[in-house]
Amino acid sequence: MPKMKTNAAAKKRFTFTGTGKIKRKHAYHSHILTKKTKKQKRNLCYSGTVSPADEAKIKNLLVK
């Protein structure tokens, strides 16, 4: 049976932390930034973690 391929789109968007959690970036921080407040833009620039409900799906895409 052939090896499972890593999903290229997921590979670009998610990274694993040292403890095995999955890091992600926030959406809405790439364009149309003039109408967003400083606080909103600042909070969007930090990375977050994937919710436990979605972790299994993403791990399957990343074939870890």
Secondary structure as UniProt FT lines:
FT   HELIX           8..13
FT   STRAND          15..16
FT   TURN            18..19
FT   STRAND          22..24
FT   TURN            34..35
FT   HELIX           38..45
FT   STRAND          48..49
FT   HELIX           52..62
//
